[in-house]
Amino acid sequence: MFVRVCLCLFVSHLLSFPVQAGSENDYFRALVKKPIATKEDLARVVARFKGYRGPASGDVAPELQYLLDHGVQFRKNAMRVIREPVTKADAVLLFLNAMDAAADQRGVMGRLFPRSLRFAARDGKAQRLLPADSYIREYLSGAELLAMLGRAIEQREKKR
């Protein structure tokens, strides 16, 4: 429990969310407890990584539109069923597409096949977004999704 609370506080500190009732913090607290994250959770987290500052409850359409407006591409069928569990490969692919300099950091095959889950998982492991022993079809828990967000923020800060 203590680790979960620390992770929530860490993420909220990094993203500079104000602490208030019904805020982003409540969403992140609930996300940490989720055994399996959904594609909706992934879209919300990646939108916040890119700078979205809106409510985390209700419809996910504003977050998806924000991602599209900021050039984050996702596979055609990736967000079709928004309440489906998210796999580690889907998550790392969306994070790589959201990271500003991800295209020049990818290997040759990652540049040739930018929407390939296999090559995205390899690049994600190389950039330490995913643990080395991960399988691409494994479902991602809420805590793992927040940990991936923290590692993506670290990668972004290293480049500055």
C-alpha positions in Angstrom: 0.0 0.0 0.0 2.8 2.4 0.9 4.5 1.8 -2.5 1.3 2.5 -4.3 0.8 5.8 -2.5 4.4 6.8 -3.2 4.0 5.9 -6.9 0.8 8.1 -7.0 2.6 11.0 -5.3 5.6 10.6 -7.6 3.5 10.7 -10.8 1.4 13.6 -9.6 4.6 15.5 -8.6 6.1 15.0 -12.0 3.1 16.1 -13.8 2.4 19.0 -11.5 -1.3 18.2 -10.9 -3.1 20.3 -8.2 -4.3 18.3 -5.2 -8.0 18.6 -5.0 -11.0 16.3 -4.5 -12.1 14.5 -7.7 -8.8 15.4 -9.4 -6.2 13.5 -11.4 -4.8 12.2 -8.2 -8.0 10.2 -7.6 -7.8 8.7 -11.1 -4.1 7.7 -10.5 -4.9 6.2 -7.1 -7.6 4.1 -8.7 -5.3 3.2 -11.7 -2.6 1.9 -9.4 -5.0 -0.6 -7.9 -6.2 -1.9 -11.3 -5.0 -5.5 -12.0 -5.4 -5.0 -15.7 -5.3 -1.5 -17.4 -7.5 -0.8 -20.4 -6.9 1.0 -23.6 -8.8 3.9 -22.2 -6.4 4.1 -19.3 -3.5 4.1 -21.8 -5.0 6.9 -23.8 -5.5 9.0 -20.7 -2.0 8.4 -19.4 -0.3 9.1 -22.8 -2.4 12.3 -23.2 -1.2 13.5 -19.9 2.4 12.7 -20.9 1.9 14.9 -23.9 0.5 17.8 -21.8 -3.3 17.3 -21.8 -4.9 19.0 -18.7 -8.5 18.0 -18.6 -10.8 15.9 -16.5 -10.0 12.2 -16.2 -13.6 11.1 -15.8 -16.2 10.7 -18.4 -15.6 10.2 -22.1 -12.1 9.5 -23.4 -12.7 11.2 -26.7 -11.1 14.5 -25.7 -7.9 12.7 -24.8 -7.9 10.8 -28.1 -8.5 13.9 -30.1 -5.7 15.7 -28.2 -3.3 12.8 -29.1 -4.3 13.1 -32.8 -3.9 16.9 -32.7 -0.4 16.5 -31.4 0.7 14.0 -34.0 0.6 10.8 -31.9 -0.4 8.0 -34.2 -1.8 4.7 -33.2 -2.8 1.6 -35.0 -6.2 1.7 -36.7 -7.6 -1.0 -34.5 -5.8 0.0 -31.3 -8.6 2.2 -29.9 -11.5 0.5 -31.6 -12.6 -1.3 -28.4 -11.6 1.2 -25.8 -12.5 -0.9 -22.7 -10.3 -3.9 -23.8 -7.2 -4.8 -21.7 -4.0 -3.2 -23.0 -1.0 -5.3 -23.8 2.6 -4.2 -23.1 3.3 -3.9 -26.8 0.3 -1.6 -27.4 1.4 0.6 -24.5 5.0 0.9 -25.5 4.0 1.6 -29.2 1.8 4.5 -28.1 4.4 5.8 -25.7 7.1 5.7 -28.4 4.9 7.5 -30.8 4.2 10.1 -28.2 7.9 10.7 -27.3 9.2 13.6 -29.3 12.4 12.0 -30.6 11.3 8.4 -30.8 11.6 8.1 -34.5 15.4 8.9 -34.6 16.0 6.5 -31.7 14.4 3.5 -33.3 16.4 0.8 -35.0 16.2 0.3 -38.8 13.4 -2.2 -38.6 11.5 0.1 -36.2 11.7 2.9 -38.8 10.7 0.7 -41.7 7.7 -0.7 -39.7 6.7 2.1 -37.4 3.4 0.4 -36.3 4.8 -3.0 -35.7 4.2 -4.3 -32.2 7.2 -6.6 -32.3 9.7 -3.8 -33.2 8.1 -1.3 -30.8 8.6 -3.8 -28.0 12.2 -4.2 -28.9 12.7 -0.5 -29.0 10.8 -0.1 -25.7 13.1 -2.6 -24.1 16.1 -0.8 -25.5 14.9 2.5 -24.1 14.0 0.8 -20.8 10.3 1.5 -21.0 9.7 -2.2 -20.6 11.5 -4.7 -18.5 13.8 -7.0 -20.4 11.8 -10.1 -19.5 8.5 -8.7 -20.8 6.3 -10.5 -23.4 4.5 -8.3 -25.9 1.1 -10.0 -25.5 1.1 -9.7 -21.6 -1.6 -7.5 -20.2 -0.4 -4.4 -18.4 -1.5 -3.6 -14.8 -2.3 -0.1 -13.8 0.8 0.1 -11.6 3.0 -1.0 -14.6 1.4 1.6 -16.8 2.2 4.3 -14.3 5.8 3.0 -14.0 6.0 3.2 -17.8 4.8 6.8 -17.6 7.5 7.5 -15.1 10.2 6.0 -17.3 9.0 7.9 -20.3 9.2 11.1 -18.3 12.7 10.2 -17.3 13.7 9.7 -20.9 12.2 13.0 -21.9 14.0 14.8 -19.1 17.4 13.2 -20.1 17.0 14.8 -23.6 16.5 18.3 -22.3 
